[in-house]
Amino acid sequence: MLLELDVRNYALIDSLSIPFGPGFNVLTGETGAGKSLIIDCLGLVIGGRASADSVRSGSDSALVEAVFDISDVPEAARIVAGLGIELEPDGTLVLSRQVWSHGRSQCRVNGRMVTATALAQLGSALVDIYGQHDYQSLTRPARHMALLDSFGGQDHLEAVERYHARYREWLQVRGELSELRAKARDRAQRIDILSYQVDEISKAALSPDEESSLLRERQIIANAERLHEAAERAYSALYECSDVQGRSAYDLAASALAELEAAARIDPALAETCAIVSQVCDEMARVATALRSYRDSTDYDPGRLAAVEDRLSLIARLKRKYGDTVADVLEHLETARRQLELLSGADERGLVLERAEAELAAELLAQARRLTERRREIADRLGKAVCRELEGLNMPQARFLVAMGPVESDNIASSDGAEVALGASGADDVEFMFSANVGEEPRPLVRIASGGELSRVMLAIKSVLALADEMPTMVFDEVDQGIGGEAAQAVAQRLRDIGRVRQVLAVTHLPQIAASAQRHLGVYKEVKDGRTAVAVRPLEGHERVGEIARMLAGERPSQVTLEHAREMLGDGQEIPR
């Protein structure tokens, strides 16, 4: 139950502290006094959308706090416990919402900061606000499925959520499968191209340093004759007779070594020099051997040159197609192989998706059938319950029913030869139907011409749903649209009846409804320090009589009107304070 609402710096509200009581509470005041503004504050503190525009001009932030007693609200207590927040021993719970002028907002539960989502979840277990916009929104069939399901209870809602989860999974699988099928031709073409590329590069059997090696070999073969002659001349000079006396460089070095060896036997100081010359002779012999070998192996081979040229041409062709270097070509090969592997695995992926889609479709169809059966039973109960409510709202001949039919959807599930269209909520489409008079067939709510009829139908539906889910506090913002006379009295009586088992807050312009409330709050504007502000005060005694009279006849009621107001208040106080 809502105990108190405190508001600071919200729109036209400077500072307000509004006490609420059990049973039926009513807010009245002239048009534009700020009644709906108070309902907006309550909506904000239970998780509604925050806007920087709501901050009072000249203030840094707006603050709204709501104090609840949740001693008898186990669902709210469960949510609070899930947030890790301890409850006060008396069951008191304080929700607060602060909104800054720069747009940021902050949510707290018993002083502990929480997310806006958590606040909204908790608020939905405490208060159900039925605002002015809800009247028209409830005429839209798109809303009817959720309302019907909510009447089915927690077990049914959990079954609906399980269907939702599977439906989303099914759509995801279908989307991926459809994408695979749509791209099948492109995929086949891509596989052909990649297969050719992998085959072409693989057959070439390239190595990273092959090109530079071939270029060197080509240069050697092309200059084989020159290289042969150079090696021959060098060998001859080094090891064969070269000078006019027929001696080579090696011969001269060997002669020098012989002289030094003879001298070293006389003077050992020459031994080291002798050793060096000996090493020189050995190195010259080895070089001569290498030159002879190189000379003998260096021959012009036109066949090998042609093979090298062909290989270089192949490498050049591959580079033109796949990269600037051999390394680029080899990298392209690895990339093509990976892509080919992925694309080749798409067929297998398609089979996996087809099996998954079939399994999900079968499961969804089974769930959808169970939901349909359950909804038929829920629809029957809801229709009867709303009709009972309408009878109490001075519409004894009214008929209300829930029409059910197959949903219109492009998403078709097939299983065991059956094809069924499925939507996000199952295989069903529902719409609320209504007839006010005997002999008239029920029609969609959107076609109800009378605003008064629509208001009472909406009140009946909302009452049934709220009582079914044990909502502790019900808020009705101008539930009296389009009604008067006996209908107004019937609505007042129904709100008072609901107040016996729930806390009710109603914003009204009808004196019949205001007079039926247990607690009457007057909303008005006042000017303080040169600024307009919304004010609220409890109305009792003469003040309440005066407010009812104002609602009956305007600002200057006659004595007859005042007496009528007293009579109405006397009739309306059947519930003790």
VOGU-3710 file (C-alpha; in Angstrom, 3 decimals, decimal comma):
1> mlleldvrny> 0,000/0,000/0,000  1,178/3,505/-0,814  1,542/5,495/2,403  3,055/8,766/1,245  4,347/10,550/-1,832  6,970/13,282/-1,407  7,874/15,512/-4,353  10,493/18,249/-4,680  11,080/20,533/-7,673  9,054/18,549/-10,192
11> alidslsipf> 7,488/20,718/-12,943  5,039/23,059/-11,131  5,528/21,276/-7,814  7,858/23,042/-5,404  7,492/20,816/-2,352  4,694/18,369/-1,587  4,104/15,639/0,945  0,914/13,730/0,180  -0,430/11,133/2,653  -2,564/8,281/1,351
21> gpgfnvltge> -4,726/5,867/3,254  -6,159/2,394/2,764  -9,230/1,871/0,634  -10,501/4,449/-1,830  -8,511/7,719/-2,194  -9,605/10,434/-4,585  -7,878/13,490/-6,070  -10,017/16,384/-7,288  -9,434/19,935/-8,414  -10,097/22,286/-11,255
31> tgagksliid> -8,889/21,455/-14,736  -5,168/22,170/-14,935  -4,697/22,187/-11,168  -2,038/19,471/-11,396  -3,889/16,256/-10,543  -2,369/14,238/-13,368  1,018/15,751/-12,515  0,878/13,905/-9,203  0,119/10,663/-11,026  3,118/11,369/-13,276
41> clglviggra> 5,309/11,674/-10,172  4,064/8,339/-8,915  4,747/6,805/-12,317  8,294/8,182/-12,263  9,141/6,787/-8,837  7,981/3,282/-9,777  10,233/3,149/-12,827  8,624/5,337/-15,480  10,590/7,274/-18,037  12,643/10,171/-16,662
51> sadsvrsgsd> 12,985/13,479/-18,483  15,139/16,487/-17,715  12,179/18,636/-18,806  10,349/17,602/-15,628  12,855/19,435/-13,394  11,346/22,644/-12,036  12,759/25,768/-13,636  15,698/27,109/-11,655  16,409/23,794/-9,894  19,289/21,404/-10,444
61> salveavfdi> 17,208/18,279/-9,914  13,786/16,887/-9,086  13,251/14,306/-6,345  10,281/11,991/-5,890  9,984/9,539/-2,998  7,209/7,057/-2,324  6,747/5,220/0,959  5,027/1,830/0,800  3,955/-0,798/3,284  4,672/-4,175/1,672
71> sdvpeaariv> 3,873/-6,351/4,679  1,171/-8,090/2,647  2,888/-7,960/-0,767  5,030/-11,134/-0,996  5,957/-10,557/-4,652  7,445/-7,150/-3,842  9,261/-8,611/-0,829  10,706/-11,323/-3,077  12,012/-8,751/-5,572  13,534/-6,638/-2,795
81> aglgielepd> 15,271/-9,695/-1,344  16,577/-10,542/-4,802  18,177/-7,091/-4,930  20,008/-7,864/-1,693  18,133/-5,139/0,215  16,913/-5,675/3,756  13,359/-4,707/4,636  12,439/-2,685/7,680  10,796/-4,768/10,444  7,486/-2,953/9,883
91> gtlvlsrqvw> 7,529/-3,691/6,132  8,181/-0,087/5,135  9,769/0,400/1,717  11,000/3,709/0,297  11,447/4,170/-3,446  13,161/7,317/-4,682  13,971/8,778/-8,071  16,125/11,829/-8,638  16,317/13,459/-12,057  18,932/16,085/-12,878
101> shgrsqcrvn> 18,443/18,963/-15,265  21,241/17,627/-17,489  19,275/14,396/-18,020  20,853/11,870/-15,658  18,644/10,078/-13,145  19,265/7,958/-10,069  17,077/5,254/-8,516  17,137/4,056/-4,913  15,309/1,461/-2,836  15,578/1,987/0,926
111> grmvtatala> 18,555/4,231/0,217  20,346/1,607/-1,869  21,090/2,540/-5,479  19,464/0,257/-8,081  19,002/0,253/-11,844  15,955/1,770/-13,516  15,041/-1,727/-14,721  15,095/-3,097/-11,172  13,026/-0,150/-9,941  10,459/-0,712/-12,689
121> qlgsalvdiy> 10,242/-4,423/-11,873  9,613/-3,633/-8,218  7,185/-0,846/-9,061  5,136/-3,160/-11,279  4,479/-5,336/-8,214  3,304/-2,363/-6,142  1,219/-0,068/-8,339  -0,834/-0,369/-11,505  -1,450/3,047/-13,062  -4,313/3,280/-15,494
131> gqhdyqsltr> -3,673/6,588/-17,240  -5,712/8,553/-19,716  -3,753/7,181/-22,682  -4,556/3,606/-21,638  -8,216/3,990/-22,605  -7,427/4,210/-26,295  -4,484/1,827/-26,158  -6,737/-0,891/-24,765  -8,890/-0,670/-27,873  -5,956/-1,897/-29,939
141> parhmallds> -6,000/-5,663/-30,482  -2,213/-5,763/-30,187  -2,645/-5,177/-26,422  -5,275/-7,820/-25,893  -3,001/-10,865/-25,983  -0,839/-9,576/-23,136  -3,919/-8,718/-21,075  -5,434/-12,140/-21,647  -2,191/-13,893/-20,726  -1,813/-11,810/-17,562
151> fggqdhleav> -5,228/-13,082/-16,423  -3,931/-16,640/-16,775  -1,641/-16,400/-13,764  2,053/-16,930/-13,171  2,248/-20,502/-14,477  0,663/-19,470/-17,769  2,935/-16,429/-18,091  5,976/-18,637/-17,545  4,738/-20,976/-20,289  4,330/-17,963/-22,595
161> eryharyrew> 7,873/-16,823/-21,794  9,236/-20,294/-22,558  7,476/-20,124/-25,925  8,921/-16,630/-26,530  12,445/-17,907/-25,893  12,048/-20,848/-28,281  10,352/-18,640/-30,882  13,279/-16,210/-30,907  15,690/-19,131/-31,233  13,610/-20,588/-34,068
171> lqvrgelsel> 13,587/-17,278/-35,956  17,346/-16,996/-35,590  17,876/-20,499/-36,999  15,425/-19,836/-39,840  17,177/-16,585/-40,663  20,587/-18,220/-40,820  19,232/-21,105/-42,882  17,484/-18,721/-45,272  20,696/-16,753/-45,683  22,631/-19,932/-46,457
181> rakardraqr> 20,105/-20,966/-49,076  19,960/-17,526/-50,653  23,726/-17,493/-51,026  24,016/-21,079/-52,286  24,699/-20,090/-55,924  27,202/-17,420/-54,961  28,818/-19,892/-52,592  29,172/-22,527/-55,321  30,770/-20,003/-57,654  33,116/-18,882/-54,930
191> idilsyqvde> 34,074/-22,491/-54,167  34,941/-23,044/-57,861  37,117/-19,942/-57,945  38,899/-20,751/-54,698  39,421/-24,378/-55,705  41,070/-23,264/-58,958  43,295/-20,805/-57,113  44,354/-23,353/-54,492  45,068/-25,927/-57,195  47,051/-23,496/-59,349
201> iskaalspde> 49,254/-22,217/-56,540  49,675/-25,620/-54,907  50,854/-27,217/-58,158  53,497/-24,520/-58,500  55,041/-25,743/-55,208  56,653/-22,399/-54,518  59,214/-21,779/-51,803  59,701/-18,334/-50,247  63,298/-17,774/-51,511  62,925/-19,599/-54,821
211> essllrerqi> 62,613/-16,547/-57,034  65,863/-14,930/-55,869  67,657/-18,270/-56,247  66,378/-18,693/-59,810  67,371/-15,165/-60,732  70,908/-15,851/-59,581  71,006/-19,152/-61,482  69,742/-17,510/-64,662  72,459/-14,891/-64,439  75,121/-17,574/-64,026
221> ianaerlhea> 73,901/-19,718/-66,937  73,577/-16,721/-69,222  77,232/-15,776/-68,481  78,610/-19,326/-68,304  81,218/-18,811/-71,065  82,662/-15,690/-69,483  82,744/-17,343/-66,080  84,489/-20,429/-67,535  87,171/-18,293/-69,171  87,710/-16,247/-66,019
231> aeraysalye> 88,141/-19,383/-63,915  90,529/-20,857/-66,491  92,724/-17,759/-66,542  92,774/-17,521/-62,774  93,668/-21,211/-62,415  96,427/-20,925/-64,989  97,950/-17,898/-63,315  97,763/-19,476/-59,909  98,820/-23,040/-60,540  99,988/-23,611/-64,084
241> csdvqgrsay> 102,935/-22,007/-65,832  102,260/-18,348/-66,295  105,378/-16,241/-66,735  107,963/-16,436/-69,513  109,964/-18,906/-67,517  106,978/-21,230/-67,318  106,356/-20,734/-63,620  102,978/-20,138/-61,888  102,234/-18,150/-58,787  102,220/-21,378/-56,837
251> dlaasalael> 105,641/-22,316/-58,246  107,046/-18,981/-57,173  105,541/-19,319/-53,697  106,903/-22,887/-53,402  110,371/-21,655/-54,464  110,218/-18,911/-51,856  109,216/-21,468/-49,247  112,217/-23,680/-50,122  114,620/-20,746/-49,732  113,083/-19,766/-46,396
261> eaaaridpal> 113,141/-23,295/-45,047  116,907/-23,479/-45,835  117,499/-20,111/-44,225  115,381/-21,011/-41,175  117,687/-23,924/-40,478  120,468/-21,374/-40,072  118,375/-18,668/-38,353  115,359/-19,947/-36,417  113,993/-16,393/-36,380  112,706/-17,089/-39,911
271> aetcaivsqv> 110,683/-20,091/-38,764  107,506/-18,100/-38,217  107,782/-16,458/-41,644  108,449/-19,823/-43,130  105,269/-21,181/-41,549  103,206/-18,336/-42,974  104,539/-18,902/-46,487  103,799/-22,597/-46,071  100,183/-21,771/-45,222  100,009/-19,493/-48,262
281> cdemarvata> 101,157/-22,335/-50,478  98,547/-24,658/-48,986  95,768/-22,052/-49,496  96,904/-21,471/-53,087  96,691/-25,208/-53,735  93,172/-25,340/-52,303  92,084/-22,291/-54,307  93,543/-23,822/-57,428  91,565/-27,004/-56,813  88,369/-24,970/-56,331
291> lrsyrdstdy> 89,009/-22,974/-59,495  89,615/-26,129/-61,492  86,393/-27,633/-60,167  84,403/-24,444/-60,913  85,947/-24,235/-64,416  85,071/-27,821/-65,203  81,471/-27,443/-63,936  80,706/-24,143/-65,624  79,222/-24,936/-68,977  76,469/-23,195/-70,889
301> dpgrlaaved> 73,287/-25,343/-70,580  70,513/-23,977/-72,828  68,052/-26,598/-71,542  68,532/-25,570/-67,929  68,325/-21,901/-68,882  64,979/-22,531/-70,584  63,718/-24,380/-67,508  64,742/-21,507/-65,244  63,089/-18,977/-67,566  59,871/-21,033/-67,586
311> rlsliarlkr> 59,890/-21,232/-63,795  60,433/-17,499/-63,458  57,625/-16,857/-65,945  55,288/-19,030/-63,839  56,227/-17,119/-60,705  55,679/-13,789/-62,476  52,236/-14,921/-63,662  51,215/-16,001/-60,146  52,468/-12,715/-58,729  50,389/-10,741/-61,230
321> kygdtvadvl> 47,284/-12,632/-60,048  47,834/-13,106/-56,331  50,391/-10,656/-54,943  53,475/-8,554/-55,408  55,845/-11,141/-53,959  56,126/-14,911/-53,652  55,329/-14,467/-49,938  52,084/-12,687/-50,921  51,185/-15,544/-53,270  51,769/-18,124/-50,532
331> ehletarrql> 49,705/-16,059/-48,069  46,872/-15,916/-50,601  47,073/-19,703/-50,860  46,545/-20,118/-47,103  43,693/-17,601/-47,090  41,992/-19,335/-50,009  42,341/-22,697/-48,275  40,688/-21,356/-45,107  37,839/-19,758/-47,045  37,359/-22,915/-49,053
341> ellsgaderg> 37,180/-24,954/-45,877  34,547/-22,618/-44,424  32,476/-22,556/-47,587  32,749/-26,293/-48,053  31,499/-26,710/-44,483  28,406/-24,609/-45,230  26,567/-27,615/-46,612  27,168/-29,466/-43,385  26,108/-26,354/-41,459  22,946/-26,251/-43,545
351> lvleraeael> 22,104/-29,821/-42,558  22,672/-28,985/-38,903  20,421/-25,928/-39,190  17,712/-27,881/-40,981  17,654/-30,454/-38,197  17,602/-27,708/-35,556  14,797/-25,868/-37,357  12,698/-29,022/-37,591  13,207/-29,836/-33,910  12,383/-26,289/-32,821
361> aaellaqarr> 9,322/-26,177/-35,087  7,975/-29,392/-33,573  8,578/-28,096/-30,057  7,010/-24,719/-30,874  3,917/-26,297/-32,391  3,439/-28,442/-29,304  3,851/-25,418/-27,043  1,549/-23,303/-29,231  -1,190/-25,954/-29,080  -0,969/-26,064/-25,295
371> lterrreiad> -1,097/-22,257/-25,140  -4,162/-22,221/-27,406  -5,993/-24,736/-25,226  -5,092/-22,824/-22,101  -6,075/-19,470/-23,623  -9,513/-20,737/-24,587  -10,160/-21,577/-20,970  -8,666/-18,263/-19,779  -10,700/-16,330/-22,378  -13,906/-17,941/-21,139
381> rlgkavcrel> -13,127/-17,038/-17,523  -12,093/-13,490/-18,435  -15,254/-12,922/-20,477  -17,504/-14,052/-17,634  -15,586/-12,024/-15,045  -15,778/-8,829/-17,124  -19,504/-9,351/-17,715  -20,033/-9,566/-13,958  -18,102/-6,325/-13,542  -20,146/-4,630/-16,268
391> eglnmpqarf> -23,351/-5,650/-14,568  -22,171/-3,824/-11,457  -21,360/-0,802/-13,629  -24,996/-0,376/-14,691  -24,615/-2,408/-17,889  -26,656/-5,545/-17,110  -27,254/-6,427/-20,767  -23,639/-6,039/-21,842  -21,761/-8,924/-23,388  -17,991/-9,187/-23,388
401> lvamgpvesd> -16,025/-11,986/-24,951  -12,551/-12,767/-26,201  -12,487/-13,797/-29,864  -9,687/-16,175/-30,788  -8,425/-17,117/-34,227  -5,241/-18,111/-36,027  -2,514/-15,513/-36,092  -1,564/-13,930/-39,401  2,140/-14,498/-39,890  4,642/-15,284/-42,618
411> niassdgaev> 6,494/-17,561/-40,212  5,153/-21,035/-40,948  6,201/-23,991/-38,820  5,940/-27,490/-40,297  5,894/-30,746/-38,364  4,405/-34,161/-39,162  2,682/-32,767/-42,233  1,060/-29,884/-40,354  1,777/-26,285/-41,285  0,843/-23,596/-38,770
421> algasgaddv> 1,494/-19,859/-38,775  3,288/-18,774/-35,623  3,699/-15,364/-34,065  5,650/-14,068/-31,105  2,876/-15,161/-28,730  1,911/-18,440/-30,339  -0,525/-19,553/-32,995  -3,336/-17,339/-31,716  -4,740/-13,934/-32,449  -7,134/-12,495/-29,863
431> efmfsanvge> -9,433/-9,494/-29,795  -11,820/-8,213/-27,147  -15,419/-7,977/-28,350  -18,278/-6,045/-26,745  -21,990/-5,489/-27,092  -23,919/-3,102/-24,829  -27,463/-4,035/-25,841  -29,612/-7,113/-26,251  -29,812/-8,355/-29,817  -26,535/-6,784/-30,908
441> eprplvrias> -23,610/-8,978/-31,824  -20,381/-8,200/-29,982  -18,045/-5,961/-31,953  -14,385/-5,020/-31,535  -13,752/-2,519/-28,743  -12,340/-0,020/-31,228  -15,815/0,248/-32,776  -17,556/1,218/-29,534  -19,078/4,612/-30,245  -19,921/5,681/-26,688
451> ggelsrvmla> -17,080/7,064/-24,614  -19,013/6,249/-21,465  -19,377/2,622/-22,513  -15,692/2,414/-23,323  -14,729/3,893/-19,940  -16,804/1,328/-18,083  -15,551/-1,557/-20,196  -11,993/-0,479/-19,543  -12,675/-0,149/-15,807  -14,220/-3,610/-15,787
461> iksvlalade> -11,257/-5,180/-17,596  -8,735/-3,384/-15,420  -10,553/-4,305/-12,233  -10,714/-7,974/-13,152  -7,050/-8,118/-14,110  -5,819/-6,177/-11,087  -7,882/-8,199/-8,640  -6,707/-11,417/-10,270  -3,011/-10,639/-9,812  -3,530/-9,138/-6,331
471> mptmvfdevd> -2,164/-5,733/-7,273  -1,999/-3,828/-3,953  -2,537/-0,318/-5,361  -4,668/0,610/-8,369  -4,513/4,113/-9,829  -7,212/5,450/-12,163  -6,508/8,767/-13,874  -9,880/10,169/-15,008  -11,708/6,861/-15,224  -14,925/8,887/-15,531
481> qgiggeaaqa> -14,465/9,996/-19,136  -17,779/10,249/-20,940  -20,006/9,034/-18,114  -22,580/10,645/-15,842  -25,862/10,021/-14,055  -26,531/6,446/-13,030  -23,409/5,236/-14,804  -21,298/7,613/-12,714  -22,924/6,335/-9,552  -22,263/2,749/-10,644
491> vaqrlrdigr> -18,590/3,514/-11,319  -18,311/5,209/-7,936  -19,837/2,195/-6,237  -17,449/-0,160/-8,042  -14,391/1,872/-7,094  -15,586/1,878/-3,511  -16,090/-1,888/-3,654  -12,577/-2,400/-5,009  -11,357/-0,194/-2,171  -12,573/-2,813/0,280
501> vrqvlavthl> -9,825/-5,217/-0,862  -7,294/-2,952/-2,593  -5,947/0,536/-2,247  -7,487/2,731/-4,965  -6,321/6,171/-6,121  -8,586/7,976/-8,565  -8,396/11,330/-10,317  -11,935/12,433/-11,099  -14,159/15,309/-12,140  -17,358/13,570/-11,033
511> pqiaasaqrh> -18,848/14,441/-7,636  -20,430/10,976/-7,363  -16,992/9,355/-7,453  -15,398/11,963/-5,182  -18,150/11,579/-2,597  -17,678/7,809/-2,476  -14,010/7,960/-1,473  -12,758/7,297/2,022  -10,011/9,896/1,658  -10,384/13,073/-0,363
521> lgvykevkdg> -7,374/15,130/-1,480  -7,863/18,549/-3,035  -5,372/19,715/-5,652  -4,996/23,398/-6,413  -2,482/26,004/-7,517  -1,117/28,763/-5,342  1,360/31,577/-5,845  4,273/31,772/-3,417  7,134/34,221/-3,743  5,933/35,193/-7,186
531> rtavavrple> 5,868/31,616/-8,529  2,992/29,254/-9,204  3,101/25,926/-7,406  0,822/22,917/-7,104  -0,495/22,243/-3,607  -2,472/19,360/-2,095  -4,395/19,135/1,146  -6,735/16,541/2,677  -10,352/17,679/2,551  -12,669/17,007/5,456
541> ghervgeiar> -15,830/18,487/6,886  -16,889/21,784/5,356  -13,957/21,848/2,943  -14,986/18,545/1,455  -18,618/19,588/1,225  -17,502/22,742/-0,556  -15,387/20,783/-3,046  -18,243/18,384/-3,868  -20,542/21,368/-4,303  -18,020/23,038/-6,609
551> mlagerpsqv> -17,903/19,884/-8,695  -21,707/19,928/-8,857  -22,329/23,558/-9,708  -19,121/25,567/-10,023  -17,324/28,090/-7,848  -20,415/29,661/-6,186  -22,709/26,829/-5,150  -26,112/27,604/-3,689  -27,382/26,347/-0,358  -29,354/23,721/-2,241
561> tleharemlg> -26,165/22,526/-3,915  -24,330/22,472/-0,598  -27,113/20,424/0,941  -26,996/18,048/-2,013  -23,244/17,686/-1,482  -23,819/16,837/2,188  -26,359/14,202/1,178  -23,953/12,693/-1,341  -21,216/12,494/1,266  -23,616/10,884/3,678
571> dgqeipr> -24,482/8,233/1,095  -20,862/7,686/0,252  -19,553/6,997/3,739  -20,687/3,404/4,072  -17,104/2,296/4,678  -15,837/3,407/8,117  -12,782/5,619/8,211
//
